[in-house]
Amino acid sequence: MKNTSNLKDTFNIGNKKLSSRLFIGSGKYRDSLIKKVAEASGAEVITVALRRIDINSKQNNILKYIPKNVQLMPNTSGAKTAAEAIQIARIAREIAGTDWIKIEVITDNKYLFPDNAATVEATRALAREGFKVFPYINGDLITARELYNSGAVAVMPLGAAIGTNKGLRAKDMIEILINEVPLPIIVDAGLGKPSHAAQAMEMGAAACLLNTAIASSPAPVLMAQAFKLAVESGRKAFLAGMAQTSKYAEASSPLTGFLFKN
């Protein structure tokens, strides 16, 4: 039997030691809420689009709303080619002062699925330059293995189409990546309910990244708290180990031996 009662479960990634396995986005709600959501979620990583970083603006610079203890992970949102993603990453490193980068290369305007081939190309180039690359992909084992060989520090498959809140529609593929790829698997996009995040963590995902589910809630701060608890609960369940399922019913307590003794 496992003894996890005294286990300090930290998450080491990108030369950082994290206590939280919930990453959050910063879009779709006003900047003044970002700090409150970050604190309520317990998140230690937040992703921000480069176009929202303006160090010369006192009003529109999102960086002033992000807590100082939170790791900034700029993303290449808006890139349609590997070359554009690489250029955005380089600019982001200069402006934000971090080598963490989330690669997003999206050419599909209807479903917003990432371009896996371009993502691998950008990852390979940026990893050579010393970036800590977090590539966002449509779940695929061959692509994930290429990203591993290209120097990515994690793989971030979508749970469902971004912004849909549909949950783990790609559950089977995510489970394959967790079992077969020697990198942290961070489920990104599509998670709409805390139960979705808990399920991803129960499967063995290293972390979850989400934005819309919190930002579109009528009470985003309270929803951030809910996702914090869900991720923690799912992680604890994974560490504890799931009970085996059974084909037949089995009583929790013996049904014989004491009720009808003479």
N, C-alpha and C positions, 0 to 999 in steps of 0.2 A: 504494500500500500504506500502511495506517495505521501510524503510529509511536506506540504507547501506552506505551512502556517508561518514559518519564519523566512520565507523566500522573498528577497528584495528583487522585484522584477523590473529591471531597467532595460532600456532600449538603446543600444549603441549603433549609431548610424551616422555616416558623414563626419566622422571625428567628433561627434557629439553624444553625450549620454543624456537620454531623455527619460522622464518618469511617466509621461503621458503618451499614449498610443493613438490619440485623436489629433489629427491635423485639420485645420480649418482654412476656408477661403475667406476672401475679404470683399467679394462682390455682392451686388444686389441689395445692400442696405447702406444707410448713410454712415459716413465715416465715424461719427460720434458714437455709434453703437459698437464699433469694432473692439474697443478696449473692454467694454462690459461683457461682450460675447466671449472674448478670449479668456477673461478671468472666470466666467461661469463654466466654460468648457474645460478649463484646466489645460488647454492646448499649449504646447511649447513650440509649435511650428505653425506658421501662417503663410499662405501663398498669396502673392500680389502680382497683378499684371503690371508690366513695365510702364504702360501708358498712364497708370495711376500714381506713379512716383514723379513728383515735381519738387525737387529740393529748393527751387527758387520761389515757390509759392507758399505764403503763410497760411492760406485758406485751403488749398487743394492738395497739399502734400500728405498723402495717406500715412507716411512714415511717422508723423507726430502722434498718430492715434494708436500705434502698435506698442504694446508694453515692452519695456527694455529687455525683459528676460525671455522674450519669445524669439525664436530663430526665424529670420526672414527667408522665405524661399520664393524669389521672383520666378515668374513663369513667362513662357514665350507666346502667350495668347495673341492671336492675330497672325502668326507665322503660317505661311502656306507652302513653304519650301524649307529644306534643310538649311540652305544658305541664310534665309531670313531668320530662322531660329538661332543659328550660330551668332549672327550679328546682334540680335536682341540680347542673347546671353552675355555677350561681351560688354555691351552697354550697361546692362543690369549690374554686372560685377563692379564696374567703375562707379556707378551711381549709388548702389545700395551697399557696397563694401562687403559682399559675401560671395563665396564660390559655390554656394548651393543654387541649383537651377532646376526647375521643372520644365521638361521639354514637352511642348504641345505643338504639333504640326497638323493642322486641320484643313483639308481641301474640300471636304464634303459639306455643302451648305444646308442640306436637308436634315440629316441625322447627326451631323457634327462628329462623325467617327474620325479618330486620328489616322494619319497616314503612317502606317507602321514602318515602311521602308525608309521614308524620309527621317523618321524618328531615330532609327538605327544609325543612319548616316550622321545626323547631328550629334548623337550621343558619342559616337566613336571620335569625332573631331574634338568635341569639348572635353571629353575625359582625358585626351592627350594633353590638353592645356591646363589640366589640374582642377577642372570643375568637379563638384559632387553632383552627378547627373541623376535626376529622378524622371525617367521617361514615362509618359502617359500613353497607353496603347489600348487597342482593341485586343482582348485576350487571345493569345496565340503562342503555343509552346515554342515553335521554331524562332519566332521573333524574340521571345523572352530569352532563349539561349544565345541568340546573337547579341542581345543587349548585355548579357553577362560577359560574353567574350569581348565586348566593346568597352567595358569598364564602368558600366552603370553601377550605382550603389544600391539600387532598388528597382523593382518593376512595379508599375502602377496600372493594373488593368481596370477597365471600367466595369462597374457592376451592372449598369444599364446605360442607355443613352443619357448624356449629360443633361441635367436639369429636369429629367422626367420623374424623379422620385419613385421609380418602379421597383427599386430594390435589386436583389441579386438574380437578375435574369441570366447572367453569365456564370451562375454558380458552378456548374460542372467544369468549365474551363478554368475558373479561378482555383478550384480545388486541385486540378492537375498542375497548375503552376506552383502552388504551394508545395506539392509533393515532389516536383521534378526539378525545380530551378533553385540553385544554391544562393539565392538573394532574398532579402525581405520582400514580401509581396504586400503592397499597400493598396487596398481597394479604394478606387477613386471614381467618383461620378455615379449618379443614379440612386444612391442610398437615400431613401425618403423618410424612413421611420427609425427610431432607436432600435427596434427589433431587427431591422436589416443589418445594422452595424454589429449588434450582438451576435447574429448568425455568422457574419464574416469572421469575427474574432474566434468564435467557437470552432470554425473550420481550421484555424491556425494562421489566419492573416496576421501580419506583423503590426499593421495599423490600418486606420481608415481615414480618408480625407473627404470632407464634404463641405458644401456651402449652401446650396439651394434649400435643403431641408430645414436649415436653421433660419436662413434669411427670409424665406417665404412664410415662416410661421407667424401667426398673429402675436406670439410672445417669444421672440427669438432668444432672449436671455434664458428663459425657463427651458426652452427646447435645447439650448446648448448644454444646460445642466443634465437634461435627460440623456443626451448622447454621451456625455461624459460617463454617466453611470452605466449605460448600455455597453460601451467599449470595455470598461473595467469588468463588468459582469461576464461578458463573453470571453475575455482573456482569462479570468479566474477559472471559468468552466473548462477552457482548453487545457490549462495547466493541471487542473484536478483530474481530467480524463472523464469521458462520458460513460455512463452506464450502458451496458450492452442491451440491444433490443432483443425481444424474445417472441417467438411465434405463438406461444401459449401464455395464458394468464398464470401468474404466480403470486400467491398471497404474501404480503409483507410480514405477517406473523403466522406461525404454525397454526393449522386448523384442528390438529389432533393432539392428544396427549394429556389433556387436563380437564376438558369440559364434561366428560361422561365417565369419570372413574367411579368404580364401585366403592 
